[in-house]
Amino acid sequence: MARIGSNRGRLDRISPLDASNLRVEDRGLPMHIAALAMLDGPIPGCEPGQTELDVLRRAVDRRLHLAPRLRQLLYRPGTGLGPPVWVDDADFDIRRHVHSRSVPAPGDEAALLAVCSELNAARLDPSSPLWELWLLTGLASGRRAVLIRLHHVVADGIAALGMLGALLDSGPDTAVGRAPGWVPAPVPAVLELAADRFRRLLSALGRAADGLRRPSLVLARCAVLGQLAGRLAHEGRAPRTSLNVPVTGSSRVILIRADLERARTVAHAHGGTVNDVILAAVAGGARRVLLGRGEFQPDLVLKASVAASVRSPSSQQGAGNRVGIIIVPLPAGEPDPGRRLTRVAAATRERKKLPPYQPNGRLAQRWMLRTMQRQRLVNVLVSNLPGPAAPLQVAGQRVAELFQIGVVQGNLTVSVGALSYAGRLNLDLVGDHGAIPDLAVFAAGMSETLGLLGVLAGAGPGAQ
């Protein structure tokens, strides 16, 4: 059994972006991500005296060595010793992370999603590894669901999918093997923390000196930052709508199903991507809501904050949060879904010529925290993740559907997430309960757009 001693080398500290996520959460804003897996049936393999929860805990526990971060917590050193450090949780207990909950009657999808919204509203315990898994029973269909919650500092969407793949089986014949013995490494001593902090400061000074020796690199970086600032200024403010009011903390979730291959075909026909199809549908949903609220204008162009990975090809499975945003105009005033999709595709192509925005600077982060409840940069949040192409299993039970479940925060009352899985394009729509009681109208507008584009899945309800 390997144990890391005092010569462990460079300590595993959080990044500046992760530090900003913690500051955001300290202000009361949720900073976690979630996934909802719909299972074909009960968890199999229960022996006499065992429950499905027992079997699930055992299955997850024997795979934790494939995702070591899930047995680690954040240790915050004293003043002057640098940012928080990931350390092993010496008191780790799978029972504190894998739970069970029964969905109340009538046990339909609406009741399931109400439970998911309630569970997802709670903050993850900062004194423990920052994840949890809920087995949800009591569904009228006899099926099961699993809600997995993970903090952003543990992983962004891309990295979370990698961890999800470590926890779930890729097929009935997947062999995990015997889990290796695990001995938690000790918390680094003060001298080790101070030495690591000193090495990092020297490294930062070296990078600064290198920049002075090669001013062309610094100038190139400044040029890109200047272009990004220029584009942000050119974008101007997002239109003022009733979609942008401070959230209340209570939300609702609606699911929409679409066909992935049809979405690809339609996207290519309009010079775009599947992500552009999703954005065109979001514009259709907002259009329907604002029409009903009497706020619609024929030339209305909303703005979406679209999550974009900044991971290099070599770090696709790495932990941590490496994501930026692209601001994309949504022509909600365009009545024709096809022309709307063409316009969105052209806009995203143009914006991909520059790297995504990343509020890494301390001043930018502080500005973001101060203005989140009254910002005028964007109207809605959108995230699209490429999920597994082949079906997964949870403790031997097939995952029929997989969704990402987002959160709403600040004055962004609507969040749309998309996840491709086994040939399907699964979308979730999260809305603040108080600010958008007509979330079903938004979902209907999205479904109408997808239907007119020919990608709405025939099986299953379009929106609940």
Backbone torsions as a table, in degrees:
resi	resn	phi	psi	omega
1	MET	NA	118.5	-177.9
2	ALA	-76.3	139.3	177.6
3	ARG	-132.6	132.7	-179.5
4	ILE	-84.1	125.0	-178.8
5	GLY	-102.2	-154.3	-175.3
6	SER	-71.2	-15.7	178.9
7	ASN	-98.5	37.4	-174.7
8	ARG	-70.6	-11.3	179.1
9	GLY	86.0	-151.7	-177.0
10	ARG	-61.3	127.0	-179.3
11	LEU	-73.2	155.1	-176.9
12	ASP	-92.0	90.9	-178.7
13	ARG	-99.1	159.3	177.9
14	ILE	-76.8	157.6	-179.1
15	SER	-82.9	166.8	175.5
16	PRO	-57.8	-36.5	179.0
17	LEU	-67.1	-40.9	176.8
18	ASP	-64.3	-37.7	177.1
19	ALA	-61.5	-38.4	178.3
20	SER	-66.9	-35.7	177.6
21	ASN	-62.8	-38.4	177.1
22	LEU	-66.2	-38.5	178.4
23	ARG	-66.2	-38.0	177.5
24	VAL	-61.7	-44.1	-179.0
25	GLU	-67.6	-34.3	176.9
26	ASP	-62.0	-21.8	176.6
27	ARG	-87.5	7.4	175.6
28	GLY	93.3	7.2	-178.9
29	LEU	-98.8	134.8	-177.3
30	PRO	-68.2	135.7	-179.5
31	MET	-132.5	53.6	176.1
32	HIS	-133.2	165.4	176.3
33	ILE	-121.0	162.4	-177.6
34	ALA	-146.7	155.5	175.2
35	ALA	-132.7	143.3	178.5
36	LEU	-118.2	118.8	178.9
37	ALA	-106.1	123.6	175.2
38	MET	-93.4	119.7	-176.8
39	LEU	-95.9	154.5	-179.4
40	ASP	-69.0	-27.0	-176.8
41	GLY	-170.5	-163.9	-179.7
42	PRO	-65.3	161.5	173.8
43	ILE	-70.2	121.1	-177.3
44	PRO	-83.3	170.6	171.5
45	GLY	88.8	18.3	179.2
46	CYS	-75.4	124.2	174.8
47	GLU	-89.4	166.3	179.5
48	PRO	-53.5	130.1	-179.9
49	GLY	87.0	-3.7	179.4
50	GLN	-102.5	153.4	173.5
51	THR	-110.1	168.2	175.3
52	GLU	-59.7	-35.2	179.1
53	LEU	-64.3	-40.0	177.5
54	ASP	-59.5	-46.1	-178.7
55	VAL	-64.5	-41.4	-179.7
56	LEU	-65.3	-44.2	178.6
57	ARG	-59.3	-43.4	179.9
58	ARG	-64.2	-40.1	-179.5
59	ALA	-65.5	-41.4	179.7
60	VAL	-70.2	-42.3	-176.2
61	ASP	-61.3	-37.6	-177.1
62	ARG	-76.9	-4.6	178.4
63	ARG	-109.5	0.5	-174.3
64	LEU	-65.1	-24.6	178.7
65	HIS	-66.5	-17.3	177.2
66	LEU	-80.0	-14.5	177.6
67	ALA	-137.7	75.0	-173.2
68	PRO	-56.2	-28.4	-178.8
69	ARG	-59.0	-25.8	-176.3
70	LEU	-73.5	-8.0	173.0
71	ARG	-111.3	21.1	179.8
72	GLN	-119.9	154.0	176.1
73	LEU	-130.2	170.5	-178.9
74	LEU	-90.5	125.6	175.1
75	TYR	-106.4	124.6	-177.1
76	ARG	-100.0	107.4	-179.1
77	PRO	-66.8	170.9	178.3
78	GLY	-72.9	176.2	-178.5
79	THR	-57.3	132.3	177.2
80	GLY	87.1	-3.1	-177.4
81	LEU	-102.6	10.9	172.0
82	GLY	94.2	-178.6	-177.6
83	PRO	-66.7	168.2	177.5
84	PRO	-56.3	152.2	-176.7
85	VAL	-121.0	139.5	173.6
86	TRP	-76.8	126.2	178.3
87	VAL	-133.3	156.6	177.8
88	ASP	-68.2	141.8	177.4
89	ASP	-85.9	103.9	-176.8
90	ALA	-64.1	-21.3	-179.1
91	ASP	-105.9	23.4	-175.4
92	PHE	-58.5	134.3	179.0
93	ASP	-141.8	118.9	-177.3
94	ILE	-58.4	-25.9	-178.5
95	ARG	-68.8	-19.7	177.2
96	ARG	-83.0	-4.8	-174.9
97	HIS	-123.1	-22.7	179.7
98	VAL	-115.6	116.2	-173.5
99	HIS	-125.7	175.5	177.8
100	SER	-134.3	148.1	179.7
101	ARG	-149.8	138.3	177.8
102	SER	-94.7	133.3	177.5
103	VAL	-78.2	130.3	-177.7
104	PRO	-70.4	163.8	176.6
105	ALA	-58.5	144.5	9.1
106	PRO	-86.2	5.2	177.6
107	GLY	72.0	24.9	179.0
108	ASP	-91.1	-174.0	-177.0
109	GLU	-65.0	-36.3	179.1
110	ALA	-62.8	-41.9	178.6
111	ALA	-66.5	-39.8	177.3
112	LEU	-60.4	-46.7	-177.1
113	LEU	-69.3	-29.8	175.5
114	ALA	-65.0	-40.2	176.9
115	VAL	-65.7	-41.9	178.4
116	CYS	-60.4	-42.2	178.9
117	SER	-62.5	-42.0	179.3
118	GLU	-64.1	-47.3	-179.2
119	LEU	-65.8	-36.3	-175.7
120	ASN	-77.6	-10.9	-179.6
121	ALA	-77.7	-23.5	-175.7
122	ALA	-76.1	146.7	175.7
123	ARG	-77.7	139.0	175.7
124	LEU	-68.5	143.6	-176.2
125	ASP	-65.5	114.1	-176.6
126	PRO	-70.8	-11.9	179.3
127	SER	-92.0	7.2	-175.9
128	SER	-134.9	164.1	171.3
129	PRO	-51.0	135.4	-164.3
130	LEU	-89.5	64.7	175.4
131	TRP	-159.6	160.8	172.7
132	GLU	-158.3	158.7	-178.6
133	LEU	-134.4	134.1	-178.4
134	TRP	-120.0	124.3	170.2
135	LEU	-87.8	121.0	-175.4
136	LEU	-108.2	116.8	-178.1
137	THR	-112.5	-174.7	176.7
138	GLY	83.6	10.4	178.6
139	LEU	-72.6	139.5	-176.9
140	ALA	-61.3	-28.6	-178.5
141	SER	-75.8	-10.9	-175.3
142	GLY	84.1	-2.7	178.5
143	ARG	-80.0	178.7	176.5
144	ARG	-128.0	161.4	174.0
145	ALA	-135.0	154.4	178.3
146	VAL	-130.2	124.5	175.9
147	LEU	-104.6	123.0	179.8
148	ILE	-113.8	126.2	179.8
149	ARG	-117.7	139.4	-173.7
150	LEU	-146.6	134.5	-179.3
151	HIS	-75.1	149.2	-179.9
152	HIS	-62.0	-28.6	179.6
153	VAL	-72.8	-21.0	174.9
154	VAL	-75.1	-45.0	-177.4
155	ALA	-166.6	146.7	168.3
156	ASP	-84.7	-171.8	-175.2
157	GLY	-59.0	-45.7	-178.7
158	ILE	-64.2	-47.8	179.8
159	ALA	-65.8	-34.4	179.2
160	ALA	-63.6	-37.0	176.9
161	LEU	-63.8	-36.4	175.8
162	GLY	-63.9	-42.1	177.7
163	MET	-67.7	-35.7	177.6
164	LEU	-62.4	-40.2	177.5
165	GLY	-65.1	-28.8	177.3
166	ALA	-73.3	-34.0	-177.9
167	LEU	-82.7	-28.4	-175.8
168	LEU	-104.6	153.6	178.7
169	ASP	-84.7	145.0	177.5
170	SER	-87.1	-6.0	178.7
171	GLY	179.4	170.5	-176.1
172	PRO	-65.7	-21.9	-177.2
173	ASP	-101.5	12.2	-179.8
174	THR	-64.7	126.1	-179.7
175	ALA	-105.4	115.9	179.0
176	VAL	-86.9	-30.8	-175.9
177	GLY	81.8	176.6	-179.3
178	ARG	-76.1	129.4	-179.6
179	ALA	-66.0	132.8	179.1
180	PRO	-67.3	152.7	176.6
181	GLY	-62.1	146.9	-176.5
182	TRP	-125.4	124.4	174.3
183	VAL	-120.0	118.1	-178.1
184	PRO	-63.8	135.2	176.0
185	ALA	-73.2	149.5	-179.3
186	PRO	-70.7	156.6	174.3
187	VAL	-64.4	135.4	-178.9
188	PRO	-60.3	141.8	179.9
189	ALA	-74.2	165.8	-178.2
190	VAL	-57.5	-44.2	-179.4
191	LEU	-62.6	-37.8	178.9
192	GLU	-67.3	-40.6	177.6
193	LEU	-63.8	-43.8	-179.3
194	ALA	-65.2	-41.1	179.4
195	ALA	-64.4	-41.1	179.1
196	ASP	-65.5	-39.7	177.9
197	ARG	-63.1	-42.1	179.8
198	PHE	-64.3	-43.0	178.5
199	ARG	-61.4	-39.2	-179.8
200	ARG	-68.0	-38.3	177.4
201	LEU	-64.9	-41.7	176.6
202	LEU	-62.6	-40.7	179.1
203	SER	-63.6	-40.7	179.0
204	ALA	-65.0	-40.3	176.9
205	LEU	-64.4	-38.2	177.9
206	GLY	-63.4	-40.8	178.2
207	ARG	-65.2	-38.8	178.2
208	ALA	-64.5	-42.9	178.8
209	ALA	-64.7	-38.3	178.3
210	ASP	-63.0	-37.6	177.6
211	GLY	-64.1	-37.3	178.0
212	LEU	-67.6	-33.5	178.3
213	ARG	-74.6	-23.9	179.6
214	ARG	-126.2	74.3	-175.0
215	PRO	-62.1	-21.8	-179.5
216	SER	-62.3	-35.7	178.6
217	LEU	-67.3	-42.0	178.6
218	VAL	-64.0	-42.0	179.3
219	LEU	-64.4	-39.3	179.0
220	ALA	-63.6	-43.0	178.4
221	ARG	-63.9	-42.9	178.2
222	CYS	-63.4	-35.5	179.1
223	ALA	-64.0	-43.0	178.5
224	VAL	-63.7	-45.3	178.6
225	LEU	-60.9	-37.5	177.3
226	GLY	-64.6	-40.3	177.9
227	GLN	-64.5	-41.7	178.4
228	LEU	-63.0	-43.3	178.6
229	ALA	-63.5	-39.7	178.8
230	GLY	-64.6	-40.7	178.9
231	ARG	-66.4	-41.1	179.8
232	LEU	-61.3	-41.1	178.3
233	ALA	-67.1	-38.9	-179.8
234	HIS	-66.7	-34.2	-179.1
235	GLU	-61.2	-34.7	-178.5
236	GLY	72.0	-172.4	-177.7
237	ARG	-79.2	151.4	171.4
238	ALA	-72.7	148.5	179.5
239	PRO	-62.0	147.5	179.4
240	ARG	-81.4	118.4	179.6
241	THR	-136.7	168.5	177.5
242	SER	-75.3	-2.5	173.2
243	LEU	-72.7	-16.5	-174.4
244	ASN	-116.1	85.6	174.0
245	VAL	-135.3	158.0	-179.9
246	PRO	-56.0	133.2	-178.6
247	VAL	-73.1	157.4	-176.0
248	THR	-97.3	-15.2	-179.3
249	GLY	100.9	-9.6	177.0
250	SER	-112.6	131.9	-175.2
251	SER	-132.1	169.6	179.0
252	ARG	-132.1	148.8	-178.7
253	VAL	-121.5	137.9	172.8
254	ILE	-128.8	140.3	-179.9
255	LEU	-107.5	143.9	176.8
256	ILE	-131.9	135.8	179.7
257	ARG	-111.4	137.6	177.7
258	ALA	-138.9	165.7	-179.9
259	ASP	-94.8	123.9	-173.8
260	LEU	-66.6	-44.8	-176.8
261	GLU	-66.9	-38.8	175.7
262	ARG	-63.2	-39.2	179.0
263	ALA	-62.8	-40.7	177.8
264	ARG	-63.1	-44.4	-178.4
265	THR	-61.8	-46.9	180.0
266	VAL	-64.4	-41.8	-179.6
267	ALA	-60.7	-47.7	-178.7
268	HIS	-63.3	-35.6	179.3
269	ALA	-64.9	-22.5	-179.3
270	HIS	-109.8	15.2	176.8
271	GLY	72.0	27.6	-176.2
272	GLY	-131.8	-159.8	-178.1
273	THR	-125.0	173.8	175.6
274	VAL	-59.2	-37.6	178.1
275	ASN	-59.8	-35.5	178.2
276	ASP	-67.6	-36.1	176.1
277	VAL	-61.3	-43.5	178.9
278	ILE	-61.5	-44.6	-179.4
279	LEU	-65.2	-37.7	176.5
280	ALA	-63.3	-37.0	177.7
281	ALA	-68.7	-39.7	177.0
282	VAL	-60.7	-41.7	177.0
283	ALA	-60.7	-38.6	177.5
284	GLY	-65.9	-36.9	177.4
285	GLY	-66.6	-45.2	178.5
286	ALA	-63.7	-38.5	178.7
287	ARG	-58.0	-46.7	-178.1
288	ARG	-63.3	-42.5	-179.0
289	VAL	-66.0	-47.0	-176.6
290	LEU	-69.6	-29.1	171.8
291	LEU	-61.6	-46.2	-179.3
292	GLY	-66.6	-27.0	-179.5
293	ARG	-91.4	0.2	179.6
294	GLY	73.9	23.6	-177.9
295	GLU	-109.5	1.5	-172.1
296	PHE	-73.3	139.1	172.8
297	GLN	-126.1	139.1	-176.5
298	PRO	-58.7	-26.5	-179.2
299	ASP	-102.3	20.8	-174.7
300	LEU	-65.7	126.1	174.4
301	VAL	-127.3	108.5	177.5
302	LEU	-84.7	174.0	178.9
303	LYS	-129.8	132.8	-179.3
304	ALA	-110.8	137.0	169.5
305	SER	-89.3	111.4	-175.3
306	VAL	-107.2	120.4	179.2
307	ALA	-65.7	135.9	-179.1
308	ALA	-136.7	128.4	-179.8
309	SER	-72.2	141.1	174.4
310	VAL	-115.3	22.3	178.4
311	ARG	-74.1	142.6	173.2
312	SER	-79.0	159.8	178.8
313	PRO	-55.2	-28.0	-177.5
314	SER	-82.7	-7.3	-176.0
315	SER	-122.4	26.8	-177.7
316	GLN	-63.1	-31.0	-178.2
317	GLN	-100.0	3.5	-177.4
318	GLY	-70.2	154.1	178.8
319	ALA	-79.5	178.6	178.4
320	GLY	91.1	178.9	-174.7
321	ASN	-112.3	111.1	180.0
322	ARG	-130.1	75.8	-175.2
323	VAL	-138.9	146.2	173.3
324	GLY	-124.7	-170.2	178.6
325	ILE	-131.7	150.2	170.9
326	ILE	-118.8	132.3	178.1
327	ILE	-94.5	117.9	-174.9
328	VAL	-117.4	129.0	176.1
329	PRO	-72.1	137.3	178.6
330	LEU	-113.7	107.9	-177.6
331	PRO	-74.8	74.1	-178.0
332	ALA	-66.2	-21.5	178.8
333	GLY	-75.4	-14.8	-179.9
334	GLU	-76.0	117.3	-175.4
335	PRO	-76.3	-25.8	-176.0
336	ASP	-89.3	118.8	-177.7
337	PRO	-59.6	-35.4	179.4
338	GLY	-65.6	-47.4	178.3
339	ARG	-66.5	-34.7	177.0
340	ARG	-61.6	-43.5	179.4
341	LEU	-64.3	-41.1	178.7
342	THR	-62.1	-41.9	179.1
343	ARG	-66.7	-40.8	178.4
344	VAL	-63.7	-43.2	-179.2
345	ALA	-61.2	-41.8	178.8
346	ALA	-64.9	-38.8	-179.2
347	ALA	-67.9	-42.0	-179.0
348	THR	-69.4	-36.6	177.4
349	ARG	-58.8	-42.6	-178.8
350	GLU	-65.7	-41.9	-175.7
351	ARG	-75.2	-20.6	178.2
352	LYS	-76.4	-5.5	178.1
353	LYS	-72.1	-18.3	177.5
354	LEU	-118.1	153.8	178.9
355	PRO	-65.7	158.5	178.4
356	PRO	-64.1	158.5	173.9
357	TYR	-72.0	138.8	174.3
358	GLN	-136.5	112.2	-179.7
359	PRO	-77.8	67.4	-175.8
360	ASN	-84.0	-28.7	-178.8
361	GLY	-68.3	145.5	-178.1
362	ARG	-60.3	-38.8	179.1
363	LEU	-64.8	-41.6	179.1
364	ALA	-64.0	-39.5	179.4
365	GLN	-65.5	-43.1	179.6
366	ARG	-64.6	-39.9	177.2
367	TRP	-61.4	-42.7	-179.7
368	MET	-61.3	-43.3	-179.6
369	LEU	-63.6	-39.9	-177.4
370	ARG	-70.2	-28.1	-170.5
371	THR	-109.5	2.7	-172.0
372	MET	-59.7	-30.9	-177.9
373	GLN	-88.0	-2.6	178.1
374	ARG	-139.7	17.7	-176.8
375	GLN	-64.4	153.0	178.8
376	ARG	-127.1	27.3	178.5
377	LEU	-83.5	-41.5	-174.8
378	VAL	-140.1	163.9	-179.8
379	ASN	-107.6	-32.6	-177.0
380	VAL	-140.2	159.2	175.9
381	LEU	-105.1	137.3	179.2
382	VAL	-137.3	136.3	176.7
383	SER	-138.2	135.4	178.9
384	ASN	-132.6	123.9	-177.8
385	LEU	-121.6	138.0	173.7
386	PRO	-81.9	111.4	-177.2
387	GLY	-93.8	-174.2	-178.5
388	PRO	-62.4	138.2	179.2
389	ALA	-80.0	-25.5	-179.8
390	ALA	-110.0	150.5	-178.9
391	PRO	-61.6	145.7	175.9
392	LEU	-104.2	172.9	175.6
393	GLN	-132.4	147.4	172.9
394	VAL	-113.9	113.0	178.4
395	ALA	50.0	39.8	176.6
396	GLY	90.2	-2.1	178.1
397	GLN	-108.2	134.3	-175.3
398	ARG	-67.9	136.7	173.1
399	VAL	-85.5	109.7	-178.3
400	ALA	-76.6	-39.3	-179.1
401	GLU	-141.3	152.2	-180.0
402	LEU	-139.5	127.1	-179.1
403	PHE	-126.7	148.6	164.9
404	GLN	-94.2	142.5	-178.8
405	ILE	-118.3	116.5	-177.0
406	GLY	-91.7	-172.4	177.4
407	VAL	-131.6	160.3	173.1
408	VAL	-110.6	147.5	-176.1
409	GLN	-157.0	163.1	-179.5
410	GLY	62.9	-124.8	174.6
411	ASN	-114.8	23.5	177.0
412	LEU	-100.6	99.1	-170.6
413	THR	-87.6	-6.2	-179.8
414	VAL	-130.1	131.5	176.5
415	SER	-131.6	132.3	179.7
416	VAL	-118.8	127.9	177.0
417	GLY	-120.3	143.4	177.7
418	ALA	-129.4	143.6	179.1
419	LEU	-145.5	121.7	175.4
420	SER	-81.9	139.7	-178.5
421	TYR	-157.2	118.7	173.3
422	ALA	50.4	46.9	176.4
423	GLY	85.9	-2.0	179.3
424	ARG	-111.5	152.8	172.3
425	LEU	-110.7	104.7	-174.1
426	ASN	-101.5	124.0	-177.5
427	LEU	-116.4	142.0	172.0
428	ASP	-121.6	143.6	179.6
429	LEU	-120.8	116.8	179.8
430	VAL	-110.5	129.3	179.8
431	GLY	-133.2	143.3	175.9
432	ASP	-64.4	129.8	-172.2
433	HIS	-62.8	-39.5	-177.4
434	GLY	-81.2	-35.3	-173.7
435	ALA	-84.2	-26.6	-177.9
436	ILE	-135.7	72.2	176.4
437	PRO	-65.6	-17.7	179.1
438	ASP	-96.2	37.1	179.7
439	LEU	-60.7	-32.8	178.5
440	ALA	-62.8	-30.2	176.8
441	VAL	-68.2	-41.0	176.1
442	PHE	-60.0	-46.1	179.6
443	ALA	-62.1	-39.1	179.2
444	ALA	-64.3	-39.2	177.7
445	GLY	-65.5	-38.9	175.9
446	MET	-65.0	-45.4	-179.5
447	SER	-63.4	-39.3	178.1
448	GLU	-61.6	-43.9	179.0
449	THR	-61.8	-47.4	179.7
450	LEU	-63.0	-37.5	178.0
451	GLY	-65.5	-43.2	179.2
452	LEU	-68.0	-29.6	175.5
453	LEU	-80.2	-9.8	176.3
454	GLY	83.2	24.3	-178.0
455	VAL	-116.7	-5.6	-179.4
456	LEU	-65.0	130.4	-177.6
457	ALA	-67.7	140.4	179.8
458	GLY	-76.8	-30.1	-177.8
459	ALA	-87.7	138.2	175.5
460	GLY	82.0	161.0	179.8
461	PRO	-67.9	145.8	178.5
462	GLY	-74.3	-42.4	178.3
463	ALA	-151.9	136.1	-179.7
464	GLN	-104.9	NA	NA
